[in-house]
Amino acid sequence: MDSNYKKCTQKDYSLSLKLQIVQEIEQGLLTPMQATNKYGVQARSTIRTWLKKYGNFDYQYTTQQGMSKTPVKLLQ
């Protein structure tokens, strides 16, 4: 392992960088995965935390849902 390697934590990122990343995601310029790669953030969960804390969208009440399993009634 490289002796110069320093593990970053959420607190190691500046507020301005966090806000920039959140803004780019909310504008649809990046996905959270693309942001982790572009800015070298360790995990998408870190970015999800920033979205909840600094984002304009209310992420607290969102869930990823697939198609409904309830069959759709056909018009007769």
C-alpha positions in Angstrom: 0.0 0.0 0.0 1.2 3.5 -0.8 2.4 5.2 2.4 1.3 8.6 1.0 -2.3 7.4 0.6 -4.7 9.3 2.9 -8.2 8.1 3.4 -10.7 10.9 3.2 -13.8 11.3 5.2 -16.9 13.4 4.6 -15.5 16.2 6.7 -12.4 16.4 4.5 -14.4 17.7 1.6 -15.0 21.5 1.5 -18.6 22.8 1.8 -18.2 24.4 -1.6 -17.3 21.1 -3.3 -20.3 19.4 -1.6 -22.6 22.0 -2.8 -21.2 21.9 -6.3 -21.7 18.2 -6.5 -25.2 18.4 -5.2 -26.0 21.1 -7.7 -24.6 19.2 -10.6 -26.7 16.1 -9.6 -29.9 18.0 -9.1 -29.4 19.7 -12.5 -29.1 16.3 -14.1 -25.5 16.9 -15.2 -24.2 13.9 -13.2 -25.5 10.8 -11.6 -24.3 10.1 -8.0 -22.0 7.3 -9.5 -20.5 9.7 -12.1 -19.9 12.2 -9.3 -18.0 9.7 -7.2 -15.7 9.0 -10.1 -15.3 12.7 -11.3 -14.6 14.1 -7.8 -13.0 11.1 -6.2 -15.6 10.7 -3.5 -15.2 7.3 -1.8 -18.9 6.2 -1.8 -22.2 7.0 -3.3 -23.7 6.9 0.2 -21.6 9.9 1.0 -23.1 11.8 -1.9 -26.6 10.6 -0.8 -26.0 12.1 2.6 -25.0 15.4 1.0 -28.1 15.4 -1.2 -30.3 14.9 1.9 -28.4 17.6 3.8 -27.8 20.3 1.2 -30.2 19.4 -1.7 -33.3 21.4 -2.7 -35.3 18.2 -3.2 -36.9 16.4 -0.2 -35.0 13.1 -0.4 -36.4 11.9 2.9 -39.6 10.7 1.4 -38.3 9.2 -1.8 -37.8 5.6 -2.5 -36.8 3.7 -5.6 -39.8 1.8 -6.8 -40.2 -0.4 -9.7 -43.3 -1.3 -11.7 -46.5 -2.0 -9.7 -47.1 -5.7 -9.2 -50.9 -5.1 -9.2 -52.4 -6.0 -12.6 -54.0 -3.2 -14.5 -57.7 -3.6 -15.2 -58.3 -3.5 -18.9 -61.1 -1.4 -20.3 -63.9 -3.5 -21.7 
